[in-house]
């Protein structure tokens, strides 16, 4: 329904098939990106065979190529900028990719199960009580992902605490009512405009 694309290491416009935030998503974003790249190369007179899907290394692990097969490389935007985008736009695909990234960083498998274990572990390391928190994904789309309101309040406290400056990016990334992100068209005529920060799950869901 356009709410998310399969998690992949490579995609064009988060796997969207056309313009629009809730546009249909590609079922294989990485292969679609490879085909687009092949088309661009062919337009420059470079012959391309394929592309086809191949797996390098074990699923959930990273592969680094440093020998003469490496012809070009790009670097990702800093994680803080990616988090800012995810928070402001409530992009489900990006939040899952962030979860997988956290999993790899702490030595867990880069999978849905590994990502939820990793994120919960990091939250506990921050001193948060995760009692009652149940996560089946990192986007919140799963119906069995639940957390008490007190936990959300405590998490916001950590995000805005001077004792945890590394979490500041997440707080700054929250949309501002009446100005940007998913709150751009909310509180436009009320006292919260330009003051309240928050995030919600979509145009038909309540603000949280």
N, C-alpha and C positions, 0 to 999 in steps of 0.2 A: 504493500500500500504506500510505499515511498517513505516509510518511517526509518528504514535502515537497509544497508547493503551487507552482504556477507563480509566478515572480517578478512581483509587481505593486506599484504604489505605494500601494494601498489594500486592506485585507482585514479581516475580522472574525475574531478569535482565530486568526490566522495561517492562515486558510482552512479551519479544521476544520469539518466538517459536523455534528459532535456532540461530546459530552464524550469525553475520552480522548486521551492524548498521541499515539497512533498511529491516531487516527480518520481516516477517508477525508477527503481535501481537495477543495475546490472547484476545478474546472478553469478558472474565470474569477473569481478572488477579488474583483477590483475591481467587476465587474458585479453579483455577488451582494451586495456591500456597498451598492452604489447602490440595488438593489431593496429591501433592508432599510430603507434610509433613506427611500425613497419610501413604503414601507408605514407607517413611523412618521409621516411627514408627513400621509398620508391619514387616519390615525387622529386627527389633530388638525384635520381638516377642510380641509386644504390639497390642492387638486387638482394632481396630478402627471401629466405626460405622459411615457410611457416607463417607465423609462429605457432607453437603448440605448447601444451601445458607440460612442464617438467618439474619434478620435485628435487631440490638440492638439499642434502642433509636430512635430518630427522624432522618430522612435523613438530612445530612448537619451538624450534631452535633457530638461531641466526647463522647465516652463512656469509663469510667474508671472502671476497676475491681480490687478491693482491698481485697476482702474476701477470703474464703478458696477455691474458684474456680480458683484462680490465681496459676498456677503451674510453670510458668517461664515468664521472660520478657526480652526484649532487648531494647536498646535505639537507636534512629536514630543518624546518623552522624549530626554534627552541621550544621545549615542551611547555614552557609558560605561555607562549603565544597560542599553542594548540589548545591548551586548557581554556584560555580566554575565549577562543572561538567556540569551543564546545559549550561553555557556560552561557555565552550570550545567545547562541542559536539553538541550544538544546539538541545538538546533533547526536543521535543515538549511535551511529556508526563510529564516530570519533571517540565517544566515551568507551566503547568496547575496545578500540585500538589502544587507548590510554591504559585500560585495565590489563591488556595483554603485555604492554610495555612494562608496567609495574611488575608483573609476574616474572618477566625475564630479568629485570633488575635485581629482584630478591632471590633468584634461583629457582623459581617455580616454572612449571611448564606453561608456555604461552597458549593457553586454551581458556575456555569459559570457566571451567572448574578451577584451573590454576590461577586465573585472574581474580576470581572472587576470594579465594583463600589468601592470595597475596594482599589484596586491598584490605581485607579484614585484619590481617596481621599488622599492616602499616598503621591502621587506625588504632589498634591496641597499643602499638609502640608509642603513639602520640598521647597515651594516657586515657583514651576514651573507653568507656564501658560499652561493649557491644552486645550485652545481654538483650535478647529479644530481636536482634538484627538478623535477618535472613536474606541472603543474596544469591540469586541464581544467574545474574548477569550484572554488568556495570552500567547499563542504560536505564534500568527500571522498567523495561517493557515486559519482563517476565512477571506474571501475576503472583508468583510466590516470593518475589522480592519485597520484603516488609521491614520497616524500622520504626521504633517509637518516636513520637514527636520530641521527647526529651533528648534523644540521641541527636536528632537534627539540630536542636538548639545548642547542645554541647559542641557539636562539630563546628557550627558557625562561630562559637566562642573561640575555638582553637584557630580557625581561619583568620580571625581578626585580632588575635593576641600578639602582643609584642614579643612574647616568649617563643613564638613560632613564625619567624619571618619568612621561612621557605614556603609556608602555606598562603602567603599573602596574594599570590597570583590568582588563586581560586576565588578569593574574596573580591579582588578587583575585577575579575571577569564576570561577576554577577551583573545582570542587566539592570539598567536604571529606568525607573518608571517614567513613561512619557518621552523617553529619549532614544533608547537603543535596545537591540536584542528582542527577546520574546516579550518584553514589557513596553516596547515602543508605543503600542496603541492602548496601553492601560494607564489608568489614573491621569489621563490627559487633562481632565477638568477638576481634579481633586487635589487635596493637600499633599499627596504623596509624590506628585510630579517632580522629577529632578532630585528627589531625596531618597525615596525608598529603593533599595536594591533587593533583587530576588531572582528566582528562577521558577519556571513552571514547565509542564511537560508538553504543551501544545496549545493550539488555538481554542480547543474545546474543553480544556482542563482548568481547574481552579489554580489560582496563584498560590505558591507555597513560600 
